[in-house]
């Protein structure tokens, strides 16, 4: 990556690292606090789903808003919204108020991501865009992972953590808004419809739905589950941190492996490995190094699936369709994520708290069996049609704009 590019975009990365921290600690903090406050389980599921609903709305509406008022104004306005909403959570400890704030928070962070990606896209080219995307996603994932451990900074029942999150979001906006990167134009692209995506790769669409559904449950309800098991705040932080660290660290080697062999093998065996680990975790109800180690491996096998599935889906598209299809993938992911926390709550009410990982296991078992069955019955794509996999954050979509342009492969 050229030194000039690094100098130009480091303020963006500095600000995004704080955004990642804020996103990470905020999700788990609200889950823990909601459980401690005795919120009804259904309301907890609803307020967690509201974040994904807001995120989806933001990803769809932000381009139009940018065209009307510009990148800088939108970014500044939504950074202020994200900073304020977390404070409202501390002022009004009410599930309905929290649901509304989570909706606004999801909308705000989605807008921040879209604008940031636009700026990064402006400062990159086809030769280094993939590297920039990987660094960008790694920074966000590392921030989200590190944010889990910030639960130990202060008591979740006090104001301190809420104020700290607000400060981080506000400070994050400073280097980004002062960046020298020129704001780019928003270009309209033709959208690839869900039906067209389904026609190209049914397995890809189904796998996107299942992997995103699982990820939304883990991100939104994992801290609630650990809290209801009786874990301390310190133990909840370790539990969630280990899971997300696994998803961040193991995502790269699994993605590279899927570049060299049939991706369906990687999807299938990663899913089945996660099923095995989930079954073991369902019998464990006390915090220990063994638990954290198993959660790390489970997070690596389950949370890494999304990026591999997206790469598999892109393999089946023409090069000109990859960028427009990213919007459709976000739409599918967003709609799926909205249902995840709510359906998990209904499942837990019927089968009990100990069935949390069983729900995940059942879902991943279906995806694993489907992937391996397709490998055994349908030939793999020729290697020249495969795109290079990139890091993706499953439950908080990133990389929606940064896609390196591909050359059309020669016919064989």
Secondary structure as a PSIPRED ss2 file (coil, helix, strand):
# PSIPRED VFORMAT (PSIPRED V4.0)

   1 X C   1.000  0.000  0.000
   2 X C   1.000  0.000  0.000
   3 X H   0.000  1.000  0.000
   4 X H   0.000  1.000  0.000
   5 X H   0.000  1.000  0.000
   6 X H   0.000  1.000  0.000
   7 X H   0.000  1.000  0.000
   8 X H   0.000  1.000  0.000
   9 X H   0.000  1.000  0.000
  10 X H   0.000  1.000  0.000
  11 X H   0.000  1.000  0.000
  12 X H   0.000  1.000  0.000
  13 X H   0.000  1.000  0.000
  14 X H   0.000  1.000  0.000
  15 X H   0.000  1.000  0.000
  16 X H   0.000  1.000  0.000
  17 X H   0.000  1.000  0.000
  18 X H   0.000  1.000  0.000
  19 X H   0.000  1.000  0.000
  20 X H   0.000  1.000  0.000
  21 X H   0.000  1.000  0.000
  22 X H   0.000  1.000  0.000
  23 X H   0.000  1.000  0.000
  24 X H   0.000  1.000  0.000
  25 X H   0.000  1.000  0.000
  26 X H   0.000  1.000  0.000
  27 X H   0.000  1.000  0.000
  28 X H   0.000  1.000  0.000
  29 X H   0.000  1.000  0.000
  30 X H   0.000  1.000  0.000
  31 X H   0.000  1.000  0.000
  32 X H   0.000  1.000  0.000
  33 X H   0.000  1.000  0.000
  34 X H   0.000  1.000  0.000
  35 X H   0.000  1.000  0.000
  36 X H   0.000  1.000  0.000
  37 X C   1.000  0.000  0.000
  38 X C   1.000  0.000  0.000
  39 X C   1.000  0.000  0.000
  40 X C   1.000  0.000  0.000
  41 X H   0.000  1.000  0.000
  42 X H   0.000  1.000  0.000
  43 X H   0.000  1.000  0.000
  44 X H   0.000  1.000  0.000
  45 X H   0.000  1.000  0.000
  46 X H   0.000  1.000  0.000
  47 X H   0.000  1.000  0.000
  48 X H   0.000  1.000  0.000
  49 X H   0.000  1.000  0.000
  50 X H   0.000  1.000  0.000
  51 X H   0.000  1.000  0.000
  52 X H   0.000  1.000  0.000
  53 X H   0.000  1.000  0.000
  54 X H   0.000  1.000  0.000
  55 X H   0.000  1.000  0.000
  56 X H   0.000  1.000  0.000
  57 X H   0.000  1.000  0.000
  58 X H   0.000  1.000  0.000
  59 X H   0.000  1.000  0.000
  60 X H   0.000  1.000  0.000
  61 X H   0.000  1.000  0.000
  62 X H   0.000  1.000  0.000
  63 X H   0.000  1.000  0.000
  64 X H   0.000  1.000  0.000
  65 X H   0.000  1.000  0.000
  66 X H   0.000  1.000  0.000
  67 X H   0.000  1.000  0.000
  68 X H   0.000  1.000  0.000
  69 X H   0.000  1.000  0.000
  70 X C   1.000  0.000  0.000
  71 X H   0.000  1.000  0.000
  72 X H   0.000  1.000  0.000
  73 X H   0.000  1.000  0.000
  74 X H   0.000  1.000  0.000
  75 X H   0.000  1.000  0.000
  76 X H   0.000  1.000  0.000
  77 X H   0.000  1.000  0.000
  78 X H   0.000  1.000  0.000
  79 X H   0.000  1.000  0.000
  80 X H   0.000  1.000  0.000
  81 X H   0.000  1.000  0.000
  82 X H   0.000  1.000  0.000
  83 X H   0.000  1.000  0.000
  84 X H   0.000  1.000  0.000
  85 X H   0.000  1.000  0.000
  86 X H   0.000  1.000  0.000
  87 X H   0.000  1.000  0.000
  88 X H   0.000  1.000  0.000
  89 X H   0.000  1.000  0.000
  90 X H   0.000  1.000  0.000
  91 X H   0.000  1.000  0.000
  92 X C   1.000  0.000  0.000
  93 X C   1.000  0.000  0.000
  94 X C   1.000  0.000  0.000
  95 X H   0.000  1.000  0.000
  96 X H   0.000  1.000  0.000
  97 X H   0.000  1.000  0.000
  98 X H   0.000  1.000  0.000
  99 X H   0.000  1.000  0.000
 100 X H   0.000  1.000  0.000
 101 X H   0.000  1.000  0.000
 102 X H   0.000  1.000  0.000
 103 X H   0.000  1.000  0.000
 104 X H   0.000  1.000  0.000
 105 X H   0.000  1.000  0.000
 106 X H   0.000  1.000  0.000
 107 X H   0.000  1.000  0.000
 108 X H   0.000  1.000  0.000
 109 X H   0.000  1.000  0.000
 110 X H   0.000  1.000  0.000
 111 X H   0.000  1.000  0.000
 112 X H   0.000  1.000  0.000
 113 X H   0.000  1.000  0.000
 114 X H   0.000  1.000  0.000
 115 X H   0.000  1.000  0.000
 116 X H   0.000  1.000  0.000
 117 X H   0.000  1.000  0.000
 118 X H   0.000  1.000  0.000
 119 X H   0.000  1.000  0.000
 120 X H   0.000  1.000  0.000
 121 X H   0.000  1.000  0.000
 122 X H   0.000  1.000  0.000
 123 X C   1.000  0.000  0.000
 124 X C   1.000  0.000  0.000
 125 X C   1.000  0.000  0.000
 126 X C   1.000  0.000  0.000
 127 X C   1.000  0.000  0.000
 128 X C   1.000  0.000  0.000
 129 X H   0.000  1.000  0.000
 130 X H   0.000  1.000  0.000
 131 X H   0.000  1.000  0.000
 132 X H   0.000  1.000  0.000
 133 X H   0.000  1.000  0.000
 134 X H   0.000  1.000  0.000
 135 X H   0.000  1.000  0.000
 136 X H   0.000  1.000  0.000
 137 X H   0.000  1.000  0.000
 138 X H   0.000  1.000  0.000
 139 X H   0.000  1.000  0.000
 140 X H   0.000  1.000  0.000
 141 X H   0.000  1.000  0.000
 142 X H   0.000  1.000  0.000
 143 X H   0.000  1.000  0.000
 144 X H   0.000  1.000  0.000
 145 X H   0.000  1.000  0.000
 146 X H   0.000  1.000  0.000
 147 X H   0.000  1.000  0.000
 148 X H   0.000  1.000  0.000
 149 X H   0.000  1.000  0.000
 150 X H   0.000  1.000  0.000
 151 X H   0.000  1.000  0.000
 152 X H   0.000  1.000  0.000
 153 X C   1.000  0.000  0.000
 154 X C   1.000  0.000  0.000
 155 X C   1.000  0.000  0.000
 156 X C   1.000  0.000  0.000
 157 X C   1.000  0.000  0.000
 158 X C   1.000  0.000  0.000
 159 X C   1.000  0.000  0.000
 160 X H   0.000  1.000  0.000
 161 X H   0.000  1.000  0.000
 162 X H   0.000  1.000  0.000
 163 X H   0.000  1.000  0.000
 164 X H   0.000  1.000  0.000
 165 X H   0.000  1.000  0.000
 166 X H   0.000  1.000  0.000
 167 X H   0.000  1.000  0.000
 168 X H   0.000  1.000  0.000
 169 X H   0.000  1.000  0.000
 170 X H   0.000  1.000  0.000
 171 X H   0.000  1.000  0.000
 172 X H   0.000  1.000  0.000
 173 X H   0.000  1.000  0.000
 174 X H   0.000  1.000  0.000
 175 X H   0.000  1.000  0.000
 176 X H   0.000  1.000  0.000
 177 X H   0.000  1.000  0.000
 178 X C   1.000  0.000  0.000
 179 X C   1.000  0.000  0.000
 180 X C   1.000  0.000  0.000
 181 X C   1.000  0.000  0.000
 182 X C   1.000  0.000  0.000
 183 X C   1.000  0.000  0.000
 184 X C   1.000  0.000  0.000
 185 X C   1.000  0.000  0.000
 186 X C   1.000  0.000  0.000
 187 X C   1.000  0.000  0.000
 188 X C   1.000  0.000  0.000
 189 X C   1.000  0.000  0.000
 190 X C   1.000  0.000  0.000
 191 X C   1.000  0.000  0.000
 192 X C   1.000  0.000  0.000
 193 X C   1.000  0.000  0.000
 194 X H   0.000  1.000  0.000
 195 X H   0.000  1.000  0.000
 196 X H   0.000  1.000  0.000
 197 X H   0.000  1.000  0.000
 198 X H   0.000  1.000  0.000
 199 X H   0.000  1.000  0.000
 200 X H   0.000  1.000  0.000
 201 X C   1.000  0.000  0.000
 202 X H   0.000  1.000  0.000
 203 X H   0.000  1.000  0.000
 204 X H   0.000  1.000  0.000
 205 X H   0.000  1.000  0.000
 206 X H   0.000  1.000  0.000
 207 X H   0.000  1.000  0.000
 208 X H   0.000  1.000  0.000
 209 X H   0.000  1.000  0.000
 210 X H   0.000  1.000  0.000
 211 X H   0.000  1.000  0.000
 212 X H   0.000  1.000  0.000
 213 X H   0.000  1.000  0.000
 214 X H   0.000  1.000  0.000
 215 X H   0.000  1.000  0.000
 216 X H   0.000  1.000  0.000
 217 X H   0.000  1.000  0.000
 218 X H   0.000  1.000  0.000
 219 X H   0.000  1.000  0.000
 220 X H   0.000  1.000  0.000
 221 X H   0.000  1.000  0.000
 222 X H   0.000  1.000  0.000
 223 X H   0.000  1.000  0.000
 224 X H   0.000  1.000  0.000
 225 X H   0.000  1.000  0.000
 226 X H   0.000  1.000  0.000
 227 X H   0.000  1.000  0.000
 228 X H   0.000  1.000  0.000
 229 X C   1.000  0.000  0.000
 230 X C   1.000  0.000  0.000
 231 X C   1.000  0.000  0.000
 232 X C   1.000  0.000  0.000
 233 X H   0.000  1.000  0.000
 234 X H   0.000  1.000  0.000
 235 X H   0.000  1.000  0.000
 236 X H   0.000  1.000  0.000
 237 X H   0.000  1.000  0.000
 238 X H   0.000  1.000  0.000
 239 X H   0.000  1.000  0.000
 240 X H   0.000  1.000  0.000
 241 X H   0.000  1.000  0.000
 242 X H   0.000  1.000  0.000
 243 X H   0.000  1.000  0.000
 244 X H   0.000  1.000  0.000
 245 X H   0.000  1.000  0.000
 246 X H   0.000  1.000  0.000
 247 X H   0.000  1.000  0.000
 248 X H   0.000  1.000  0.000
 249 X H   0.000  1.000  0.000
 250 X H   0.000  1.000  0.000
 251 X H   0.000  1.000  0.000
 252 X H   0.000  1.000  0.000
 253 X H   0.000  1.000  0.000
 254 X H   0.000  1.000  0.000
 255 X H   0.000  1.000  0.000
 256 X H   0.000  1.000  0.000
 257 X H   0.000  1.000  0.000
 258 X H   0.000  1.000  0.000
 259 X H   0.000  1.000  0.000
 260 X H   0.000  1.000  0.000
 261 X C   1.000  0.000  0.000
 262 X C   1.000  0.000  0.000
 263 X H   0.000  1.000  0.000
 264 X H   0.000  1.000  0.000
 265 X H   0.000  1.000  0.000
 266 X H   0.000  1.000  0.000
 267 X H   0.000  1.000  0.000
 268 X H   0.000  1.000  0.000
 269 X H   0.000  1.000  0.000
 270 X H   0.000  1.000  0.000
 271 X H   0.000  1.000  0.000
 272 X H   0.000  1.000  0.000
 273 X H   0.000  1.000  0.000
 274 X H   0.000  1.000  0.000
 275 X H   0.000  1.000  0.000
 276 X H   0.000  1.000  0.000
 277 X H   0.000  1.000  0.000
 278 X H   0.000  1.000  0.000
 279 X H   0.000  1.000  0.000
 280 X H   0.000  1.000  0.000
 281 X H   0.000  1.000  0.000
 282 X C   1.000  0.000  0.000
 283 X C   1.000  0.000  0.000
 284 X C   1.000  0.000  0.000
 285 X C   1.000  0.000  0.000
 286 X C   1.000  0.000  0.000
 287 X C   1.000  0.000  0.000
 288 X C   1.000  0.000  0.000
 289 X H   0.000  1.000  0.000
 290 X H   0.000  1.000  0.000
 291 X H   0.000  1.000  0.000
 292 X H   0.000  1.000  0.000
 293 X H   0.000  1.000  0.000
 294 X H   0.000  1.000  0.000
 295 X H   0.000  1.000  0.000
 296 X H   0.000  1.000  0.000
 297 X H   0.000  1.000  0.000
 298 X H   0.000  1.000  0.000
 299 X H   0.000  1.000  0.000
 300 X H   0.000  1.000  0.000
 301 X H   0.000  1.000  0.000
 302 X H   0.000  1.000  0.000
 303 X H   0.000  1.000  0.000
 304 X C   1.000  0.000  0.000
 305 X H   0.000  1.000  0.000
 306 X H   0.000  1.000  0.000
 307 X H   0.000  1.000  0.000
 308 X H   0.000  1.000  0.000
 309 X H   0.000  1.000  0.000
 310 X H   0.000  1.000  0.000
 311 X H   0.000  1.000  0.000
 312 X H   0.000  1.000  0.000
 313 X H   0.000  1.000  0.000
 314 X H   0.000  1.000  0.000
 315 X H   0.000  1.000  0.000
 316 X C   1.000  0.000  0.000
 317 X C   1.000  0.000  0.000
 318 X C   1.000  0.000  0.000
 319 X H   0.000  1.000  0.000
 320 X H   0.000  1.000  0.000
 321 X H   0.000  1.000  0.000
 322 X H   0.000  1.000  0.000
 323 X H   0.000  1.000  0.000
 324 X H   0.000  1.000  0.000
 325 X H   0.000  1.000  0.000
 326 X H   0.000  1.000  0.000
 327 X H   0.000  1.000  0.000
 328 X H   0.000  1.000  0.000
 329 X H   0.000  1.000  0.000
 330 X H   0.000  1.000  0.000
 331 X H   0.000  1.000  0.000
 332 X H   0.000  1.000  0.000
 333 X H   0.000  1.000  0.000
 334 X H   0.000  1.000  0.000
 335 X H   0.000  1.000  0.000
 336 X H   0.000  1.000  0.000
 337 X H   0.000  1.000  0.000
 338 X H   0.000  1.000  0.000
 339 X H   0.000  1.000  0.000
 340 X H   0.000  1.000  0.000
 341 X H   0.000  1.000  0.000
 342 X H   0.000  1.000  0.000
 343 X H   0.000  1.000  0.000
 344 X H   0.000  1.000  0.000
 345 X H   0.000  1.000  0.000
 346 X H   0.000  1.000  0.000
 347 X H   0.000  1.000  0.000
 348 X H   0.000  1.000  0.000
 349 X H   0.000  1.000  0.000
 350 X H   0.000  1.000  0.000
 351 X H   0.000  1.000  0.000
 352 X C   1.000  0.000  0.000
 353 X H   0.000  1.000  0.000
 354 X H   0.000  1.000  0.000
 355 X H   0.000  1.000  0.000
 356 X H   0.000  1.000  0.000
 357 X H   0.000  1.000  0.000
 358 X H   0.000  1.000  0.000
 359 X H   0.000  1.000  0.000
 360 X H   0.000  1.000  0.000
 361 X H   0.000  1.000  0.000
 362 X H   0.000  1.000  0.000
 363 X H   0.000  1.000  0.000
 364 X H   0.000  1.000  0.000
 365 X H   0.000  1.000  0.000
 366 X H   0.000  1.000  0.000
 367 X H   0.000  1.000  0.000
 368 X H   0.000  1.000  0.000
 369 X H   0.000  1.000  0.000
 370 X H   0.000  1.000  0.000
 371 X H   0.000  1.000  0.000
 372 X H   0.000  1.000  0.000
 373 X H   0.000  1.000  0.000
 374 X H   0.000  1.000  0.000
 375 X H   0.000  1.000  0.000
 376 X H   0.000  1.000  0.000
 377 X H   0.000  1.000  0.000
 378 X C   1.000  0.000  0.000
 379 X C   1.000  0.000  0.000
 380 X C   1.000  0.000  0.000
 381 X C   1.000  0.000  0.000
 382 X C   1.000  0.000  0.000
 383 X H   0.000  1.000  0.000
 384 X H   0.000  1.000  0.000
 385 X H   0.000  1.000  0.000
 386 X C   1.000  0.000  0.000
 387 X C   1.000  0.000  0.000
 388 X C   1.000  0.000  0.000
 389 X C   1.000  0.000  0.000
 390 X C   1.000  0.000  0.000
 391 X C   1.000  0.000  0.000
 392 X C   1.000  0.000  0.000
 393 X C   1.000  0.000  0.000
 394 X C   1.000  0.000  0.000
 395 X C   1.000  0.000  0.000
 396 X C   1.000  0.000  0.000
 397 X C   1.000  0.000  0.000
 398 X C   1.000  0.000  0.000
 399 X C   1.000  0.000  0.000
 400 X C   1.000  0.000  0.000
 401 X C   1.000  0.000  0.000
 402 X C   1.000  0.000  0.000
 403 X C   1.000  0.000  0.000
 404 X C   1.000  0.000  0.000
 405 X C   1.000  0.000  0.000
 406 X C   1.000  0.000  0.000
 407 X C   1.000  0.000  0.000
 408 X C   1.000  0.000  0.000
 409 X C   1.000  0.000  0.000
 410 X C   1.000  0.000  0.000
 411 X C   1.000  0.000  0.000
 412 X C   1.000  0.000  0.000
